[in-house]
Amino acid sequence: MRKLEAQERAAHDYILADLIGRSVARLYNSSNKLPSIAEAYPTLFDAEEIEEKKQEQQAELFAIRLKQFAASHNKRLEEAQK
């Protein structure tokens, strides 16, 4: 059991070191990108689930922005009619 825990710890340490290296590389070359959390830890996170949540958040944000635009537009119309 201790060997399995040590292997898991080593795998996470290795991934963390890679992510730190990529982050430092971004200082020198802005085209270097960090992987998503699902790409960095594929055994812990489901990429499809994260993508679905991201799309849901984008849809909610779009709806909020559309409502704000409509309210602003309607307010300008009311002011123009006065």
MARBA-3410 file (N, C-alpha, C, O; in Angstrom, 1 decimal):
82
0.8,-1.2,0.0,0.0,0.0,0.0,0.9,1.3,0.0,0.5,2.2,-0.7 ~ 1.9,1.3,0.7,2.8,2.5,0.8,3.5,2.7,-0.6,3.7,3.8,-0.9 ~ 3.8,1.6,-1.3,4.4,1.8,-2.6,3.4,2.4,-3.5,3.8,3.3,-4.3 ~ 2.2,2.1,-3.5,1.2,2.7,-4.4,1.0,4.2,-4.1,0.9,5.0,-5.0 ~ 1.0,4.5,-2.8,0.9,5.9,-2.4,2.1,6.7,-2.8,2.0,7.8,-3.3
3.3,6.1,-2.7,4.5,6.7,-3.2,4.5,6.9,-4.7,5.0,8.0,-5.2 ~ 4.0,6.0,-5.4,3.9,6.1,-6.9,3.0,7.2,-7.3,3.2,8.0,-8.2 ~ 1.8,7.3,-6.6,0.9,8.3,-6.9,1.5,9.7,-6.6,1.3,10.6,-7.3 ~ 2.2,9.8,-5.4,2.8,11.1,-5.1,3.9,11.5,-6.1,4.0,12.6,-6.5 ~ 4.6,10.5,-6.5,5.7,10.7,-7.5,5.0,11.2,-8.8,5.6,12.1,-9.5
3.9,10.6,-9.2,3.3,11.0,-10.5,2.8,12.4,-10.4,2.9,13.2,-11.3 ~ 2.2,12.8,-9.2,1.7,14.1,-9.0,2.8,15.1,-9.0,2.7,16.2,-9.5 ~ 3.9,14.8,-8.3,5.1,15.7,-8.3,5.6,15.9,-9.6,6.0,17.0,-10.0 ~ 5.7,14.9,-10.5,6.2,15.0,-11.8,5.3,15.9,-12.6,5.8,16.8,-13.4 ~ 4.0,15.7,-12.5,3.1,16.6,-13.3,3.2,18.0,-12.8,3.2,19.0,-13.6
3.4,18.2,-11.5,3.5,19.6,-11.0,4.8,20.2,-11.5,4.8,21.4,-11.8 ~ 5.9,19.5,-11.5,7.1,20.0,-12.0,7.0,20.4,-13.5,7.5,21.4,-13.9 ~ 6.3,19.6,-14.2,6.1,19.9,-15.7,5.3,21.2,-15.8,5.6,22.0,-16.6 ~ 4.2,21.3,-15.0,3.4,22.5,-15.1,4.2,23.8,-14.7,4.0,24.8,-15.3 ~ 5.0,23.6,-13.6,5.9,24.8,-13.2,6.8,25.1,-14.4,7.0,26.3,-14.6
7.4,24.1,-15.0,8.3,24.4,-16.1,7.6,25.1,-17.3,8.2,26.0,-17.9 ~ 6.4,24.7,-17.6,5.7,25.3,-18.6,5.3,26.8,-18.3,5.3,27.6,-19.1 ~ 5.0,27.0,-17.0,4.7,28.3,-16.5,5.9,29.3,-16.7,5.7,30.4,-17.1 ~ 7.0,28.8,-16.3,8.2,29.6,-16.4,8.6,29.8,-17.9,9.0,30.9,-18.2 ~ 8.3,28.8,-18.7,8.6,29.0,-20.1,7.7,30.0,-20.8,8.1,30.7,-21.7
6.5,30.2,-20.2,5.6,31.3,-20.7,6.2,32.7,-20.5,5.9,33.6,-21.2 ~ 7.1,32.8,-19.5,7.8,34.1,-19.3,8.6,34.5,-20.5,8.8,35.7,-20.8 ~ 9.2,33.5,-21.1,10.2,33.7,-22.2,9.5,33.6,-23.6,10.0,34.2,-24.5 ~ 8.4,32.9,-23.6,7.7,32.7,-24.9,6.2,32.7,-24.6,5.7,31.7,-24.1 ~ 5.5,33.7,-25.0,4.1,33.8,-24.6,3.2,32.8,-25.4,2.0,32.6,-25.1
3.8,32.2,-26.4,3.0,31.2,-27.2,2.9,29.9,-26.5,2.1,29.0,-26.8 ~ 3.7,29.7,-25.4,3.6,28.5,-24.6,2.3,28.6,-23.8,2.1,29.6,-23.1 ~ 1.6,27.5,-23.8,0.3,27.5,-23.1,0.3,26.4,-22.0,1.0,25.4,-22.1 ~ -0.4,26.7,-20.9,-0.6,25.7,-19.9,-1.8,24.8,-20.3,-2.7,25.2,-20.9 ~ -1.6,23.5,-20.1,-2.7,22.6,-20.4,-3.9,22.8,-19.5,-3.8,23.4,-18.4
-5.1,22.4,-19.9,-6.2,22.5,-19.0,-6.0,21.5,-17.8,-5.2,20.7,-17.9 ~ -6.8,21.7,-16.8,-6.7,20.8,-15.7,-7.0,19.4,-16.1,-6.4,18.4,-15.5 ~ -7.9,19.2,-17.0,-8.3,17.8,-17.4,-7.1,17.2,-18.2,-6.9,16.0,-18.2 ~ -6.4,18.0,-18.9,-5.2,17.5,-19.7,-4.1,17.2,-18.7,-3.3,16.3,-18.9 ~ -3.9,18.1,-17.7,-2.8,17.9,-16.8,-3.1,16.7,-15.8,-2.1,15.9,-15.5
-4.3,16.5,-15.5,-4.7,15.4,-14.6,-5.8,14.6,-15.2,-6.9,14.6,-14.6 ~ -5.6,13.8,-16.2,-6.6,13.1,-16.9,-7.3,12.0,-16.1,-8.5,11.7,-16.3 ~ -6.6,11.5,-15.1,-7.2,10.5,-14.2,-8.1,11.1,-13.1,-8.9,10.3,-12.5 ~ -8.0,12.4,-12.9,-8.8,13.0,-11.8,-10.0,13.8,-12.4,-11.0,13.9,-11.7 ~ -9.9,14.3,-13.6,-10.9,15.1,-14.1,-11.4,14.6,-15.5,-10.6,14.1,-16.3
-12.7,14.7,-15.7,-13.3,14.3,-17.0,-13.3,15.5,-17.9,-14.0,16.4,-17.7 ~ -12.6,15.4,-19.0,-12.5,16.5,-20.0,-13.9,16.9,-20.5,-14.2,18.1,-20.7 ~ -14.7,15.9,-20.8,-16.0,16.2,-21.4,-16.9,16.9,-20.4,-17.6,17.8,-20.7 ~ -16.8,16.5,-19.1,-17.6,17.1,-18.1,-17.2,18.6,-17.9,-18.0,19.5,-17.7 ~ -15.9,18.8,-17.9,-15.4,20.2,-17.8,-15.8,21.0,-19.0,-16.2,22.2,-18.8
-15.8,20.5,-20.2,-16.2,21.2,-21.4,-17.7,21.5,-21.3,-18.1,22.6,-21.7 ~ -18.5,20.6,-20.8,-19.9,20.8,-20.7,-20.2,22.0,-19.7,-21.0,22.8,-20.0 ~ -19.5,22.0,-18.6,-19.7,23.0,-17.6,-19.3,24.4,-18.2,-19.9,25.4,-17.9 ~ -18.2,24.4,-18.9,-17.7,25.6,-19.6,-18.7,26.1,-20.5,-19.0,27.3,-20.6 ~ -19.3,25.3,-21.3,-20.3,25.7,-22.3,-21.5,26.2,-21.6,-22.1,27.2,-22.0
-21.9,25.6,-20.5,-23.1,26.0,-19.7,-22.8,27.4,-19.2,-23.7,28.3,-19.2 ~ -21.6,27.7,-18.6,-21.2,29.0,-18.1,-21.2,30.0,-19.2,-21.7,31.1,-19.0 ~ -20.7,29.7,-20.4,-20.7,30.6,-21.5,-22.2,30.9,-21.9,-22.4,32.1,-22.3 ~ -23.1,29.9,-21.9,-24.5,30.2,-22.3,-25.1,31.1,-21.3,-25.9,32.0,-21.7 ~ -24.8,30.9,-20.0,-25.4,31.8,-19.0,-24.9,33.2,-19.1,-25.6,34.1,-19.0
-23.6,33.3,-19.4,-23.0,34.6,-19.5,-23.6,35.3,-20.8,-23.9,36.5,-20.7 ~ -23.8,34.6,-21.8,-24.4,35.2,-23.0,-25.8,35.7,-22.7,-26.2,36.8,-23.2 ~ -26.6,34.9,-22.0,-27.9,35.3,-21.6,-27.9,36.5,-20.8,-28.8,37.4,-21.0 ~ -27.0,36.6,-19.8,-26.9,37.8,-19.0,-26.6,39.0,-19.8,-27.1,40.1,-19.7 ~ -25.6,38.9,-20.7,-25.2,40.0,-21.5,-26.3,40.4,-22.5,-26.5,41.6,-22.7
-27.0,39.5,-23.0,-28.1,39.8,-23.9,-29.2,40.6,-23.2,-29.8,41.6,-23.7 ~ -29.5,40.2,-21.9,-30.5,40.9,-21.1,-30.0,42.3,-20.8,-30.8,43.3,-20.8 ~ -28.7,42.5,-20.5,-28.2,43.8,-20.2,-28.3,44.7,-21.5,-28.6,45.8,-21.4 ~ -27.9,44.1,-22.6,-28.0,44.9,-23.9,-29.5,45.3,-24.1,-29.7,46.4,-24.5 ~ -30.4,44.3,-24.0,-31.8,44.7,-24.2,-32.3,45.7,-23.3,-33.0,46.7,-23.7
-31.9,45.7,-22.0,-32.4,46.7,-21.0,-31.8,48.1,-21.4,-32.5,49.1,-21.4 ~ -30.5,48.1,-21.8,-29.9,49.3,-22.2,-30.5,49.9,-23.5,-30.8,51.1,-23.6 ~ -30.8,49.0,-24.4,-31.4,49.5,-25.7,-32.8,50.0,-25.4,-33.2,51.1,-25.9 ~ -33.6,49.3,-24.6,-34.9,49.8,-24.3,-34.9,51.1,-23.5,-35.8,51.9,-23.8 ~ -33.9,51.3,-22.6,-33.8,52.5,-21.9,-33.5,53.7,-22.9,-34.1,54.8,-22.7
-32.6,53.5,-23.8,-32.3,54.5,-24.8,-33.5,54.8,-25.7,-33.7,56.0,-26.0 ~ -34.3,53.8,-26.0,-35.5,54.0,-26.8,-36.5,54.9,-26.1,-37.1,55.8,-26.6 ~ -36.7,54.6,-24.8,-37.6,55.3,-23.9,-37.2,56.8,-23.8,-38.0,57.7,-23.9 ~ -35.9,57.0,-23.6,-35.4,58.4,-23.5,-35.5,59.1,-24.8,-35.8,60.3,-24.8 ~ -35.3,58.4,-25.9,-35.5,59.1,-27.2,-36.9,59.5,-27.5,-37.2,60.5,-28.2
-37.8,58.7,-27.0,-39.3,59.0,-27.2,-39.8,60.1,-26.4,-40.9,60.7,-26.7 ~ -39.1,60.5,-25.3,-39.6,61.5,-24.4,-39.3,62.9,-25.0,-39.7,63.9,-24.3
END
